[in-house]
Amino acid sequence: MARFYAKNRRDGSRQLSSALVIASIAAFNISHPIGRAVCLIAGALSLYWWSCYRRLDH
């Protein structure tokens, strides 16, 4: 199964920080349905990418 993640720590940290920024911005608009959806998706993606990032060696 192919991973939806970078193969090195530098690119992985960029992906993770981008997803966290998007989730944080969406959290300010949590009262709107689109804001909730974006926050939920970006938050879940952040958790997945964080777990992948922890397993990278280099």
C-alpha positions as CSV (number, residue, x, y, z in Angstrom):
1,M,0.0,0.0,0.0
2,A,1.4,3.4,-1.0
3,R,1.9,6.0,1.8
4,F,0.5,9.5,1.3
5,Y,3.6,11.0,2.9
6,A,7.1,12.3,2.2
7,K,10.1,10.0,2.5
8,N,12.4,12.4,4.4
9,R,12.0,14.4,7.7
10,R,12.5,17.8,6.0
11,D,9.6,17.4,3.6
12,G,7.5,15.6,6.2
13,S,7.8,18.5,8.7
14,R,6.7,20.9,5.9
15,Q,3.6,18.8,5.2
16,L,2.8,18.5,8.9
17,S,3.2,22.2,9.6
18,S,1.0,23.1,6.5
19,A,-1.8,20.8,7.7
20,L,-1.6,22.3,11.2
21,V,-1.8,25.9,9.9
22,I,-4.8,25.0,7.8
23,A,-6.5,23.3,10.7
24,S,-5.8,26.3,12.9
25,I,-7.2,28.8,10.5
26,A,-10.3,26.6,10.0
27,A,-10.7,26.4,13.8
28,F,-11.4,30.2,13.8
29,N,-14.4,29.5,11.5
30,I,-15.7,26.5,13.4
31,S,-19.2,28.0,13.5
32,H,-19.6,27.6,9.7
33,P,-20.2,24.2,8.3
34,I,-17.4,24.5,5.8
35,G,-15.0,25.6,8.6
36,R,-16.0,22.5,10.6
37,A,-15.4,20.2,7.6
38,V,-12.0,21.7,6.8
39,C,-10.9,21.6,10.5
40,L,-11.9,18.0,10.8
41,I,-10.2,16.9,7.6
42,A,-7.0,18.9,8.2
43,G,-6.9,17.7,11.8
44,A,-7.2,14.1,10.8
45,L,-4.6,14.6,8.2
46,S,-2.3,16.2,10.7
47,L,-2.6,13.2,13.1
48,Y,-1.9,10.8,10.3
49,W,1.1,12.8,9.1
50,W,2.4,13.2,12.6
51,S,2.3,9.4,13.1
52,C,4.2,8.9,9.8
53,Y,6.7,11.6,10.7
54,R,7.6,9.9,14.0
55,R,8.6,6.7,12.0
56,L,11.0,8.5,9.7
57,D,14.7,7.9,10.4
58,H,16.3,10.5,8.2
